[in-house]
Amino acid sequence: MGSSRLNKSNNGQQQRFGITEPISLGGPSEYDVIKTRELEKYLQHAGVYENQEEAVSREEVLGRLDQIVKIWVKTISRAKGLNEQQVHQANAKIFTFGSYRLGVHGPGADIDTLCVGPRYASRDEDFFGALHRMLSEMPEVTELHPVPDAHVPVMKFKFSGVSIDLLYAKLELWVIPQDLDISQESILLNVDEQTVRSLNGCRVTDQILRLVPNIQNFRTTLRCMRLWAKCRGVYSNVAGFLGGINWALLLARICQLFPNALPNMLVSRFFRVYTQWRWPNPVLLCAIEEGSLGLQIWDPRRNPKDRYHIMPIITPTYPCMNSSYNVSSSTLRIMTDEFQRGNEICEAMEVNKTDWDTLFEPYPFFESYKHYLHMDVSAENADDLRKWKGWVESRLRQLTLKIERHTYGMLQCHPHPGDFSDNSRPFHCSYFMGLQRKQGVPVNEGEQFDIRLTVEEFKQSVNMYTQWKPGMEIHVSHVKRRNIPNFVFPGGVRPGRPAKVTWDSKRSSKLRISGHDQADKSQEARTVVSENERKRKRVEDSKDKLRNSKSFASLPPSMGEVHEDRNPISTGNSCSMKCNGSDVNSMNEQKSEKHDLKSLGGSPCASMDTETNGSVGSKLQVNHSFTSIEAEKLATENIMSGPYDAHHLKYRNQVKDFSGNMKKSNLESSNSTASMSEETAISKNESSTGLTSNGRLEELEPAELAPPLVSAPAPMPQRKPLIRLNFTSLGKAAKASC
């Protein structure tokens, strides 16, 4: 599809990248130059760059692999009876994508590769048949593992010690030209779904590089963001966080908004913009195009499942899709908190109160919670463990959704993206999930959480694995922080109390204090709302009496007008104004407050009218003494409102029905409903979900979600949980059931 890049005009104006004007065209300051040098030095010491010897080895492996597929396609063309001229013209070609193609791969990273072949070279018989046999006979090829039934079929192996993931795309061409351009939409003509998915990785990667203003600055900053995400435990697509392509797309948008910025400023603006970003506003690098081939694209207007994506990050090539469909409300909350932390650190660095080391401090996962779920996975041999472990890991996201749904969001989950192994136990690994009460909610005395039934339901779904073998087992137990096994810690040694105060420890102390304050304020707010509700009822009763009295018609006009203004129906008409631009933003911004008022019996229209008018009014008042930070925040607000009208991708909070009352829009994203719909749909496909060789779900293909349930509203959180839950009894129950 076409890029949004604009050519340089005759008056020398800078090219525009993306779907909006940039926020700032300012160049780097002396401070930015110094801090960028410090960042580059930090990345060098962190080991994110490969050495020259490894780089040469990778190039040699790719060259050798290209020769192999060319020999392979000539061999099968001769076997299929093609004449000598056709055999001579027969060709296949290797493309790279992912971190290697983006130029941000590190030491030991695998290379994502794609083999493009002609129409007569089939996937099953020729690619997973003849080519697999050729590779298996080569001494330099080890750990060869084909996965033909995966959502994106892949062949995994090591070639001279370099890890390779090889996909296959069969095109409708008799001859594959050596200068083939796979970025053209016509390349997708008459190909199967597996080929579309296989081509998507290369097409997206190449388009990202076309849509950023400065590739070198993009690469340096992306190395930084990848390292940061791994240190902070939010780099994992399968766990419900973001993978490599997601972080690349998020950063590419920042590069478009600040085209002349150096990596230091790009890191700072990354956190500033995404701290302010109001999901589910989608992140787009270019306009979403319909295309001419009829392939399904991401479109919340037409596709019900797209309406429940809570953090849409859209790929920039046809067919455009949401690359972050795995994100849940819990992982979005964690990432949003990490964006806020990063923003605070960058602001502190600007006044020399901290440095880059603070930004990359590892997340203290086993110090952050008092309670954890421990998932212990085991199998009979290494091959079974790899398959079983991959399947279990792909299902852990469903456990998060189940727990938060069954406790009405009162019990929050934080999955650790990695696994841990106890060296004393072969063919075994463990996963952990942090548990905590929802912050800022008053705790009722004696309130407990019992998630035994939820865990049993999860285990039953995991044991539906179609390739299950004897010895494949999973045990789930509750452990307190003091009982976390030592093998999860570096060197198997449990650390003592930290000697120094970290940024996280200081920040958590502030959050605990603010959490108590919020709980007190929420109690006061409920009291105030209850009082306002009583007053409102008294006013309505008075109006009813006045309407029934004979003297109502003789009342002064001004008095009647005052009473009508307080009528919720009249207010509803007032607040059902055209919902676009800043009006939509202000309503999105106040979404949670309105839900609280509705659940407590307040008037939704009255509350929305007050908040919307106040927010819009404040936006219309331009303060010329704005600082650059405030100006950038205002520009970000405009970015989230303007382009989506043009692309018809508005997320309206409320729309006006024919009676003039306000009701929910079909395009409103609901986290609780999203969780239910995602869980229902994926459990429906549990035994048939396509997996890679280790069971991980592919990044760029959204899972099928159930259609929205519009007949019944989502349940509102209760003041007291309907289910009494007990942490302490979970461990015993798990052992008994296992």
TADATA-V898603 format. One record per residue. N is the residue number from 1. PHI is phi in whole degrees, 0 to 359 (none if undefined). NEAR is the number of other ideal C-beta (glycine too) atoms within 10 Angstrom. Layout:
# TADATA-V898603
n=[N,N]
phi=[PHI,PHI]
near=[NEAR,NEAR]
This chain:
# TADATA-V898603
n=[1,2,3,4,5,6,7,8,9,10,11,12,13,14,15,16,17,18,19,20,21,22,23,24,25,26,27,28,29,30,31,32,33,34,35,36,37,38,39,40,41,42,43,44,45,46,47,48,49,50,51,52,53,54,55,56,57,58,59,60,61,62,63,64,65,66,67,68,69,70,71,72,73,74,75,76,77,78,79,80,81,82,83,84,85,86,87,88,89,90,91,92,93,94,95,96,97,98,99,100,101,102,103,104,105,106,107,108,109,110,111,112,113,114,115,116,117,118,119,120,121,122,123,124,125,126,127,128,129,130,131,132,133,134,135,136,137,138,139,140,141,142,143,144,145,146,147,148,149,150,151,152,153,154,155,156,157,158,159,160,161,162,163,164,165,166,167,168,169,170,171,172,173,174,175,176,177,178,179,180,181,182,183,184,185,186,187,188,189,190,191,192,193,194,195,196,197,198,199,200,201,202,203,204,205,206,207,208,209,210,211,212,213,214,215,216,217,218,219,220,221,222,223,224,225,226,227,228,229,230,231,232,233,234,235,236,237,238,239,240,241,242,243,244,245,246,247,248,249,250,251,252,253,254,255,256,257,258,259,260,261,262,263,264,265,266,267,268,269,270,271,272,273,274,275,276,277,278,279,280,281,282,283,284,285,286,287,288,289,290,291,292,293,294,295,296,297,298,299,300,301,302,303,304,305,306,307,308,309,310,311,312,313,314,315,316,317,318,319,320,321,322,323,324,325,326,327,328,329,330,331,332,333,334,335,336,337,338,339,340,341,342,343,344,345,346,347,348,349,350,351,352,353,354,355,356,357,358,359,360,361,362,363,364,365,366,367,368,369,370,371,372,373,374,375,376,377,378,379,380,381,382,383,384,385,386,387,388,389,390,391,392,393,394,395,396,397,398,399,400,401,402,403,404,405,406,407,408,409,410,411,412,413,414,415,416,417,418,419,420,421,422,423,424,425,426,427,428,429,430,431,432,433,434,435,436,437,438,439,440,441,442,443,444,445,446,447,448,449,450,451,452,453,454,455,456,457,458,459,460,461,462,463,464,465,466,467,468,469,470,471,472,473,474,475,476,477,478,479,480,481,482,483,484,485,486,487,488,489,490,491,492,493,494,495,496,497,498,499,500,501,502,503,504,505,506,507,508,509,510,511,512,513,514,515,516,517,518,519,520,521,522,523,524,525,526,527,528,529,530,531,532,533,534,535,536,537,538,539,540,541,542,543,544,545,546,547,548,549,550,551,552,553,554,555,556,557,558,559,560,561,562,563,564,565,566,567,568,569,570,571,572,573,574,575,576,577,578,579,580,581,582,583,584,585,586,587,588,589,590,591,592,593,594,595,596,597,598,599,600,601,602,603,604,605,606,607,608,609,610,611,612,613,614,615,616,617,618,619,620,621,622,623,624,625,626,627,628,629,630,631,632,633,634,635,636,637,638,639,640,641,642,643,644,645,646,647,648,649,650,651,652,653,654,655,656,657,658,659,660,661,662,663,664,665,666,667,668,669,670,671,672,673,674,675,676,677,678,679,680,681,682,683,684,685,686,687,688,689,690,691,692,693,694,695,696,697,698,699,700,701,702,703,704,705,706,707,708,709,710,711,712,713,714,715,716,717,718,719,720,721,722,723,724,725,726,727,728,729,730,731,732,733,734,735,736,737,738]
phi=[none,288,272,268,290,254,290,292,280,294,274,82,290,289,299,254,246,93,265,226,292,294,287,213,258,297,275,287,269,298,299,297,296,295,292,292,297,297,296,298,294,296,295,299,293,284,77,272,256,277,278,296,297,293,298,295,298,297,296,295,296,295,296,294,295,296,295,296,289,290,295,299,290,291,296,286,293,291,293,271,88,288,286,297,296,293,295,295,277,302,208,223,221,257,241,247,208,73,297,293,293,289,82,233,289,247,301,78,290,283,250,278,230,228,260,255,235,283,294,270,265,282,284,287,283,265,287,278,256,296,294,299,295,300,293,294,272,267,294,281,263,228,51,287,217,277,230,288,266,292,304,243,306,215,242,252,193,247,243,53,87,264,287,233,248,248,259,225,232,262,268,273,242,283,231,271,292,292,259,302,252,275,282,287,298,297,294,270,293,61,258,279,297,298,290,301,294,293,288,300,302,294,295,293,301,295,291,302,294,283,261,256,287,220,295,295,296,298,294,298,291,293,301,297,292,294,296,299,297,290,296,267,73,238,250,187,291,291,276,100,264,243,261,302,293,295,296,296,293,299,291,302,294,295,299,293,282,228,294,255,276,276,308,301,289,296,297,299,287,304,290,295,292,278,290,274,298,256,289,264,302,284,265,234,270,203,294,279,254,293,77,243,256,77,283,288,242,289,202,297,290,254,254,304,295,291,287,258,283,265,218,291,237,267,290,267,236,288,278,295,214,279,278,239,294,282,293,249,297,290,288,296,299,294,293,299,295,291,299,297,300,299,295,297,292,297,294,292,294,294,249,60,263,200,219,296,305,295,298,263,301,299,292,279,301,275,247,269,227,269,231,220,261,246,258,256,243,215,208,279,213,295,293,296,297,298,290,295,298,297,294,299,300,290,263,299,300,291,296,301,297,296,297,291,287,289,254,56,78,282,249,261,243,226,286,280,287,249,243,231,237,264,299,281,237,285,54,209,206,227,238,228,221,284,232,205,292,297,287,82,252,302,265,279,298,80,289,229,238,241,249,297,294,297,294,296,298,296,297,296,292,294,286,277,307,291,257,297,230,304,101,281,227,222,239,240,217,265,229,272,304,290,254,300,297,292,292,281,268,304,72,72,245,289,288,280,295,300,285,247,275,269,300,295,293,295,291,294,296,296,294,296,296,293,296,295,298,295,298,296,294,295,295,296,296,298,295,296,296,299,295,297,296,296,296,298,296,297,297,296,299,298,295,300,296,295,296,278,276,290,274,298,291,269,292,300,303,297,294,299,295,299,293,295,296,274,291,302,296,297,297,300,296,293,271,267,290,302,263,219,61,291,297,297,300,293,289,301,297,259,301,294,297,293,297,299,294,296,293,261,94,286,275,297,290,295,293,292,297,296,290,295,297,294,292,296,300,293,288,284,273,270,260,286,262,304,280,296,297,295,295,293,296,295,295,296,301,295,296,283,252,291,297,287,295,295,262,57,242,289,254,281,285,216,230,265,272,291,274,91,272,266,218,292,274,294,267,284,271,239,298,293,293,299,301,294,292,298,295,297,293,286,295,295,254,301,273,237,296,287,231,280,298,258,88,285,285,290,283,261,241,293,288,289,250,289,297,296,268,264,283,233,289,293,293,274,302,269,294,240,300,284,248,273,241,233,297,294,275,293,300,296,295,296,295,294,285,274]
near=[19,10,16,18,15,12,7,9,10,6,5,6,10,13,11,17,24,26,19,19,13,20,23,16,12,14,11,17,12,7,13,18,12,12,23,21,13,14,21,16,11,17,19,10,8,15,12,19,16,16,10,8,8,17,13,11,16,20,10,13,20,19,11,14,20,15,11,19,24,17,11,23,24,18,16,23,22,14,11,14,9,18,10,8,8,17,17,11,16,24,19,22,19,19,23,18,23,24,21,17,21,23,14,24,24,17,11,11,18,15,22,23,27,24,25,25,26,21,14,16,25,16,19,10,10,22,26,17,15,17,25,18,10,15,20,11,8,14,6,13,17,11,11,15,16,20,20,15,11,21,20,24,22,22,22,18,21,16,25,15,11,19,15,23,20,23,26,27,26,21,21,13,15,13,13,22,10,8,5,16,9,17,15,11,17,9,19,23,12,9,17,11,11,19,24,19,20,25,23,27,25,23,26,24,23,19,20,24,15,16,21,25,21,17,14,10,22,25,18,22,28,25,23,26,23,22,20,21,21,18,15,23,21,21,21,21,23,23,26,27,27,26,22,21,24,24,21,26,22,23,24,25,24,25,27,25,24,22,21,15,27,21,27,28,24,25,27,22,23,26,23,21,24,22,19,16,18,15,23,24,21,23,22,25,27,21,16,22,16,13,16,11,14,8,15,13,18,23,15,22,12,9,16,15,21,24,23,23,26,19,28,24,24,20,27,26,26,22,21,25,24,25,29,29,24,26,26,25,23,23,25,18,16,21,21,15,15,20,20,15,20,21,19,16,23,22,15,15,20,14,7,8,10,16,14,19,9,17,23,17,15,11,19,15,20,16,15,16,19,12,18,24,25,20,26,18,22,19,21,15,11,9,12,18,20,17,21,27,22,18,24,21,25,22,24,21,26,21,26,24,24,22,23,23,19,20,23,16,17,19,22,20,26,21,27,20,22,16,15,16,14,15,8,8,12,13,18,17,21,19,23,21,22,19,19,13,16,16,14,15,15,13,10,10,4,6,13,13,21,19,27,18,13,22,22,14,16,24,20,11,18,23,11,12,18,10,13,16,13,8,13,21,16,20,15,27,18,23,16,13,13,7,11,19,15,10,14,20,13,6,8,12,8,12,12,6,5,11,6,5,9,14,16,18,13,10,15,14,11,9,14,11,10,13,15,13,11,16,15,12,12,14,11,10,15,14,10,10,17,13,10,17,15,10,10,16,11,10,13,14,10,11,16,10,10,14,9,8,11,6,7,13,7,7,12,8,7,8,11,14,10,10,17,12,10,14,16,17,13,17,21,23,16,15,23,19,13,8,18,14,15,20,20,23,21,23,21,20,16,19,17,8,13,19,15,17,21,14,13,14,12,18,20,19,23,20,21,26,21,14,19,25,15,12,18,16,11,11,17,8,6,7,10,4,5,12,9,9,11,11,13,19,16,15,16,20,17,16,22,22,21,15,17,18,12,10,14,10,21,18,21,16,24,23,14,17,11,5,9,12,15,21,13,14,16,13,16,16,23,19,19,17,20,23,23,19,21,28,22,13,16,22,19,13,11,17,12,9,19,17,22,21,18,17,22,19,23,21,23,21,18,19,16,12,22,17,12,15,12,10,5,7,11,14,12,12,15,11,9,8,18,9,16,11,20,13,19,11,14,22,16,12,19,21,11,8,12,12]
